[in-house]
Amino acid sequence: MREMTRKSLEEAFAGESMAHMKYLIFSEVAEKEGLPNIARLFKAIAYAEYVHAKNHARQLGYIGNTVENLQTGINGETFEIEEMYPAYDAIAKLQGEKGAERAIHFALEAEKIHAEMYSEAKKLAEEKKDMEIDKIFICPVCGYTEIADEAPEKCPVCGLPGDRFEVF
């Protein structure tokens, strides 16, 4: 693929990915405001943006087999842990942005867990085995992630009661 086309598709992928996430967040806001049909509209269009992003990702060669995709996940999480979030945290501290510091701390702690989970999953996938897991619990405040039979009593990162966790 020629360089200008690649750069254009990378920017389009980033834009469609961001739109997808923003629209899902907007859907939650509309739902909380008692506007279920507007929430559904945001969700539907978010899905369309996801389709666009997936098409761009395919053309860019971002999608591999599960082992390759897990390695990509490991690489991304490791970059966030070792470089991106420490640098962003330093900037937030330097500028006295307490809310940004908190958001960065939450993300960094969750990314550490995600990298470990992807590493474990990759070892299994390389042997053509799936993970044996019951439930995956995600803290809706900080993103803390735990595989277990039950949610923790409270989130070890932000303290949210475990009964408020999302279950997958």
Backbone bond lengths (Angstrom), bond angles and torsions (degrees), N, CA, C in turn:
res aa  C-N    CA-C-N  psi(-1)  N-CA   C-N-CA  omega(-1)  CA-C   N-CA-C  phi
1 M - - - 1.457 - - 1.529 107.45 -
2 R 1.303 115.07 138.45 1.466 119.66 -179.99 1.520 110.13 -72.53
3 E 1.336 115.45 152.38 1.464 122.36 -170.73 1.532 113.54 -59.42
4 M 1.321 118.36 -44.42 1.474 119.54 -178.80 1.526 111.16 -65.26
5 T 1.331 115.94 -39.17 1.463 119.28 177.88 1.521 109.92 -64.59
6 R 1.348 116.87 -44.30 1.467 121.13 179.07 1.523 110.46 -59.20
7 K 1.328 117.23 -48.42 1.472 120.57 -179.75 1.523 111.02 -61.39
8 S 1.315 116.37 -40.80 1.466 119.76 178.52 1.525 111.37 -62.63
9 L 1.337 116.69 -45.32 1.465 119.98 179.34 1.531 111.42 -67.06
10 E 1.327 118.04 -36.29 1.463 120.52 176.86 1.528 110.86 -63.14
11 E 1.324 116.51 -42.58 1.466 120.04 177.67 1.526 110.88 -66.95
12 A 1.331 116.36 -39.93 1.462 119.83 177.93 1.534 110.15 -64.45
13 F 1.338 116.71 -41.82 1.464 120.70 177.71 1.523 110.54 -59.86
14 A 1.318 116.74 -46.05 1.469 120.88 179.27 1.528 110.67 -62.02
15 G 1.310 117.24 -44.43 1.459 121.02 -179.56 1.517 112.70 -65.50
16 E 1.316 117.10 -44.37 1.471 120.60 178.99 1.530 110.39 -66.10
17 S 1.341 116.72 -38.48 1.470 120.71 178.47 1.521 110.49 -63.33
18 M 1.318 116.66 -43.82 1.459 120.47 179.60 1.532 110.58 -66.20
19 A 1.312 117.18 -41.57 1.464 120.18 178.46 1.528 110.19 -61.77
20 H 1.322 116.88 -42.88 1.466 121.36 178.52 1.529 110.36 -55.14
21 M 1.319 116.74 -49.79 1.459 120.56 -177.87 1.531 111.67 -67.62
22 K 1.321 116.90 -44.11 1.475 119.03 179.74 1.520 110.44 -59.78
23 Y 1.320 117.45 -42.64 1.456 119.93 -177.03 1.527 111.52 -67.95
24 L 1.334 118.07 -34.47 1.462 119.52 174.89 1.528 110.62 -65.09
25 I 1.313 116.41 -41.03 1.468 120.50 176.85 1.525 110.00 -64.26
26 F 1.326 116.83 -43.97 1.461 120.53 178.45 1.528 110.78 -61.15
27 S 1.334 116.84 -35.31 1.454 121.47 178.03 1.529 110.41 -62.06
28 E 1.339 116.93 -42.49 1.465 120.81 177.19 1.527 111.27 -60.83
29 V 1.330 116.60 -41.14 1.468 120.67 179.74 1.527 109.87 -62.96
30 A 1.330 116.05 -47.54 1.467 119.76 -179.68 1.530 110.80 -61.61
31 E 1.328 116.92 -40.18 1.463 121.09 178.28 1.527 110.43 -60.84
32 K 1.327 117.12 -45.90 1.469 121.69 179.74 1.522 111.44 -65.16
33 E 1.325 117.26 -27.78 1.455 121.47 179.28 1.527 111.77 -86.29
34 G 1.335 117.32 5.96 1.458 120.91 177.42 1.516 114.03 76.60
35 L 1.335 116.94 30.09 1.465 122.03 -179.61 1.535 109.20 -119.88
36 P 1.336 116.67 71.32 1.464 120.22 -172.32 1.522 114.77 -63.22
37 N 1.320 118.32 -32.59 1.465 119.10 -178.95 1.528 111.61 -74.83
38 I 1.319 116.50 -35.38 1.468 119.04 174.71 1.526 108.59 -68.42
39 A 1.325 116.72 -38.15 1.468 120.17 175.90 1.523 110.24 -59.10
40 R 1.309 116.59 -43.87 1.466 121.64 179.73 1.533 111.05 -64.91
41 L 1.340 116.42 -38.75 1.462 120.61 176.71 1.534 110.38 -60.81
42 F 1.340 117.15 -46.70 1.464 120.11 177.10 1.524 111.19 -59.16
43 K 1.347 116.90 -42.78 1.470 120.11 179.96 1.524 111.46 -64.06
44 A 1.316 116.28 -41.79 1.464 119.96 -179.07 1.531 111.10 -64.17
45 I 1.311 116.12 -45.30 1.466 119.04 -179.43 1.527 110.46 -70.88
46 A 1.331 116.96 -31.91 1.470 120.01 173.60 1.521 109.86 -58.95
47 Y 1.323 116.85 -40.71 1.464 120.26 178.15 1.526 110.66 -63.32
48 A 1.325 116.79 -41.36 1.469 119.72 178.09 1.530 110.59 -61.00
49 E 1.326 117.14 -40.46 1.467 120.86 178.38 1.528 110.11 -65.22
50 Y 1.341 116.77 -36.92 1.464 121.75 175.45 1.533 110.11 -60.59
51 V 1.334 116.80 -44.01 1.463 120.95 178.52 1.529 109.97 -59.38
52 H 1.328 116.57 -44.48 1.471 119.78 178.49 1.527 110.55 -60.54
53 A 1.334 116.49 -46.91 1.474 121.14 -179.59 1.522 110.42 -60.96
54 K 1.321 117.01 -42.75 1.471 120.40 179.74 1.526 111.06 -62.51
55 N 1.318 117.32 -41.79 1.467 120.73 177.96 1.527 110.95 -61.52
56 H 1.330 116.57 -42.81 1.467 120.46 178.50 1.532 110.16 -65.55
57 A 1.342 116.73 -43.50 1.470 121.39 -179.99 1.525 110.75 -59.59
58 R 1.313 116.05 -40.88 1.463 120.47 178.87 1.532 110.08 -61.49
59 Q 1.313 116.68 -47.21 1.462 120.35 -179.79 1.527 112.39 -64.31
60 L 1.334 116.45 -31.89 1.462 121.03 -179.72 1.525 112.86 -81.43
61 G 1.323 117.24 -6.83 1.455 120.70 -179.65 1.522 113.46 77.94
62 Y 1.320 117.19 24.02 1.462 121.41 -178.81 1.524 113.57 -77.96
63 I 1.325 117.79 -16.77 1.457 121.00 -172.22 1.526 108.87 -104.89
64 G 1.326 115.65 122.31 1.462 121.05 178.23 1.512 110.11 -120.28
65 N 1.331 115.48 -159.09 1.462 118.93 173.65 1.529 108.06 -80.01
66 T 1.319 117.38 177.72 1.464 120.29 -173.54 1.524 112.42 -61.82
67 V 1.326 118.11 -41.97 1.463 120.56 179.28 1.532 109.90 -62.41
68 E 1.321 116.42 -45.18 1.470 120.21 178.17 1.528 110.84 -63.55
69 N 1.319 116.57 -42.13 1.461 120.11 -179.95 1.527 111.65 -65.51
70 L 1.328 117.11 -37.36 1.461 120.25 176.37 1.529 110.70 -65.26
71 Q 1.336 116.99 -39.81 1.460 119.42 177.40 1.521 110.64 -64.27
72 T 1.315 116.97 -39.43 1.466 120.46 175.58 1.523 109.82 -60.73
73 G 1.333 116.51 -42.48 1.465 120.55 176.98 1.521 111.62 -62.08
74 I 1.328 116.85 -44.53 1.467 121.39 178.34 1.525 109.82 -60.03
75 N 1.325 116.42 -46.60 1.470 120.68 -179.93 1.518 111.61 -60.28
76 G 1.325 116.62 -43.36 1.463 120.63 -179.31 1.519 111.70 -66.52
77 E 1.328 116.77 -45.55 1.465 120.45 179.91 1.535 110.31 -64.44
78 T 1.326 117.26 -40.69 1.465 121.53 179.93 1.526 111.01 -64.21
79 F 1.322 117.25 -41.82 1.465 121.02 176.28 1.525 110.33 -59.95
80 E 1.334 116.62 -44.22 1.464 120.35 179.74 1.533 111.17 -63.07
81 I 1.336 116.46 -40.43 1.469 121.91 -178.29 1.526 111.36 -69.77
82 E 1.321 116.56 -47.70 1.462 120.88 -170.85 1.524 114.35 -86.68
83 E 1.328 117.21 -28.88 1.457 119.14 -173.52 1.528 114.33 -124.73
84 M 1.326 116.26 -58.12 1.459 120.17 -169.78 1.525 112.81 -62.70
85 Y 1.345 117.20 -59.03 1.457 118.13 -175.71 1.527 113.51 -67.97
86 P 1.344 120.52 -36.59 1.468 117.76 173.82 1.538 112.82 -59.97
87 A 1.321 117.07 -39.89 1.469 120.03 178.21 1.530 110.65 -67.43
88 Y 1.332 116.55 -44.25 1.465 119.98 179.52 1.524 110.77 -63.63
89 D 1.337 116.50 -37.55 1.459 120.94 179.01 1.527 110.34 -63.98
90 A 1.319 116.78 -42.34 1.470 120.64 179.10 1.529 110.56 -60.89
91 I 1.315 116.85 -40.99 1.464 120.82 178.92 1.525 110.35 -65.47
92 A 1.330 116.72 -45.86 1.473 120.60 -179.82 1.530 110.67 -61.48
93 K 1.329 117.06 -42.05 1.472 120.91 178.36 1.525 110.55 -63.85
94 L 1.336 115.91 -46.16 1.459 121.47 179.92 1.524 111.05 -57.13
95 Q 1.331 115.84 -38.17 1.459 120.16 -176.45 1.529 112.63 -95.31
96 G 1.322 117.45 4.16 1.463 120.60 176.67 1.515 114.26 65.70
97 E 1.319 117.32 32.03 1.467 122.06 -178.50 1.526 109.69 -94.00
98 K 1.331 116.48 85.64 1.462 122.39 -174.61 1.538 112.96 -61.19
99 G 1.323 116.91 -40.38 1.467 119.77 178.90 1.520 111.52 -63.47
100 A 1.323 117.09 -40.73 1.461 121.09 177.64 1.528 110.36 -66.51
101 E 1.340 116.45 -41.11 1.472 119.86 177.54 1.527 110.57 -57.57
102 R 1.313 115.67 -44.36 1.471 120.56 -179.11 1.532 110.62 -64.02
103 A 1.323 117.27 -47.04 1.468 121.10 179.98 1.533 110.85 -61.52
104 I 1.321 116.65 -40.46 1.460 121.52 179.67 1.529 110.16 -66.89
105 H 1.330 116.99 -43.69 1.473 120.85 177.91 1.522 110.36 -58.49
106 F 1.331 116.59 -47.31 1.457 120.57 179.60 1.522 110.75 -57.75
107 A 1.326 116.63 -48.87 1.467 120.64 -178.15 1.522 110.94 -63.03
108 L 1.322 117.50 -45.27 1.464 121.54 -177.84 1.525 111.12 -59.36
109 E 1.318 117.29 -44.26 1.465 120.02 -179.78 1.530 111.38 -64.14
110 A 1.313 117.17 -40.29 1.468 120.52 178.69 1.523 111.15 -68.83
111 E 1.320 118.09 -39.27 1.463 121.12 -178.27 1.523 111.33 -62.23
112 K 1.332 117.52 -34.37 1.467 121.04 177.43 1.529 110.22 -59.63
113 I 1.312 116.07 -43.46 1.462 121.45 179.67 1.524 110.18 -68.23
114 H 1.325 116.56 -42.02 1.463 120.41 -179.12 1.524 111.34 -61.02
115 A 1.336 117.38 -42.24 1.463 120.63 179.16 1.529 110.61 -60.52
116 E 1.332 116.68 -42.41 1.467 120.48 178.41 1.531 111.19 -63.81
117 M 1.328 115.94 -44.09 1.460 119.77 -179.28 1.521 111.11 -62.99
118 Y 1.325 117.04 -43.77 1.458 120.59 177.93 1.521 110.93 -62.99
119 S 1.324 118.31 -38.77 1.467 121.40 179.06 1.526 110.83 -63.11
120 E 1.330 116.11 -44.48 1.470 120.02 177.49 1.526 110.76 -62.57
121 A 1.324 116.13 -43.18 1.463 120.51 -179.50 1.528 110.97 -64.88
122 K 1.325 116.81 -37.78 1.466 120.17 -179.21 1.526 111.12 -63.89
123 K 1.337 117.01 -42.39 1.474 120.30 178.21 1.527 110.37 -57.33
124 L 1.319 116.14 -43.04 1.466 120.24 179.10 1.524 111.30 -68.30
125 A 1.322 116.88 -45.22 1.469 120.73 -178.02 1.522 111.35 -62.20
126 E 1.333 116.82 -34.18 1.467 120.04 177.30 1.522 111.61 -63.27
127 E 1.335 116.48 -26.10 1.465 122.36 177.17 1.532 111.13 -95.47
128 K 1.329 115.74 9.30 1.469 122.24 -178.25 1.523 111.80 62.16
129 K 1.347 115.70 32.28 1.462 121.15 177.70 1.523 109.29 -113.50
130 D 1.320 115.30 147.82 1.460 121.39 176.25 1.528 108.65 -93.73
131 M 1.306 115.74 162.96 1.461 120.54 175.96 1.525 108.95 -73.92
132 E 1.312 116.02 146.57 1.458 121.31 173.34 1.522 106.72 -105.14
133 I 1.316 114.87 97.51 1.462 119.68 -177.92 1.516 109.29 -132.38
134 D 1.314 114.80 151.97 1.457 120.30 177.59 1.523 108.69 -91.53
135 K 1.305 116.09 -76.56 1.459 120.56 -176.81 1.520 109.93 -127.43
136 I 1.304 115.31 152.66 1.456 122.16 174.19 1.520 106.55 -116.40
137 F 1.323 116.02 122.32 1.463 122.18 -178.29 1.529 109.18 -106.77
138 I 1.330 115.60 131.56 1.464 122.07 179.42 1.526 108.91 -123.25
139 C 1.319 115.70 128.07 1.463 120.29 175.12 1.533 108.28 -74.09
140 P 1.332 118.38 124.49 1.455 120.81 -178.78 1.526 114.47 -75.18
141 V 1.319 117.34 -5.20 1.458 120.63 178.43 1.522 111.25 -95.74
142 C 1.343 116.94 -47.46 1.466 119.39 -173.64 1.521 114.42 -117.04
143 G 1.331 117.94 -13.01 1.455 120.35 179.71 1.520 114.35 88.81
144 Y 1.341 117.63 3.45 1.464 120.06 175.81 1.526 108.16 -50.44
145 T 1.327 116.39 137.67 1.453 121.86 -174.71 1.519 109.79 -125.97
146 E 1.330 115.83 134.32 1.461 120.23 179.40 1.517 109.63 -143.36
147 I 1.328 115.42 134.87 1.461 121.89 172.67 1.518 106.26 -98.33
148 A 1.334 116.95 120.16 1.463 121.12 -176.97 1.518 109.53 -165.76
149 D 1.326 115.18 174.10 1.463 120.62 175.26 1.524 110.77 -76.86
150 E 1.346 115.60 -32.27 1.460 121.53 -178.70 1.520 109.82 -135.44
151 A 1.313 115.60 154.79 1.461 120.49 176.19 1.526 108.82 -66.83
152 P 1.326 116.85 152.11 1.463 118.05 174.81 1.530 109.43 -64.58
153 E 1.333 116.08 159.13 1.464 119.69 178.43 1.522 110.35 -57.80
154 K 1.338 115.23 -42.51 1.462 120.62 174.18 1.519 108.54 -148.79
155 C 1.302 115.97 157.26 1.461 121.39 -179.12 1.532 109.17 -66.36
156 P 1.336 117.81 128.14 1.460 119.89 179.86 1.527 113.78 -71.93
157 V 1.332 117.63 -12.37 1.459 120.61 179.89 1.526 111.61 -95.97
158 C 1.331 117.16 -49.42 1.468 119.38 -174.03 1.533 114.11 -115.81
159 G 1.336 117.54 -9.29 1.453 120.33 176.38 1.520 116.02 86.72
160 L 1.319 118.76 2.55 1.461 120.91 179.65 1.533 109.89 -61.36
161 P 1.337 117.89 138.52 1.465 119.44 176.50 1.532 111.37 -58.27
162 G 1.327 115.53 139.05 1.460 121.37 -177.14 1.515 114.74 -60.77
163 D 1.341 117.62 -26.00 1.463 119.45 -179.84 1.528 112.90 -70.40
164 R 1.319 116.93 -5.71 1.468 120.82 177.72 1.533 112.32 -98.39
165 F 1.331 117.44 -1.69 1.457 121.44 -179.55 1.534 110.83 -67.74
166 E 1.315 115.19 150.73 1.464 121.89 171.51 1.526 107.37 -83.58
167 V 1.320 116.64 143.70 1.457 121.02 -178.18 1.527 109.55 -116.54
168 F 1.321 114.95 133.55 1.468 121.41 177.97 1.516 109.71 -123.95
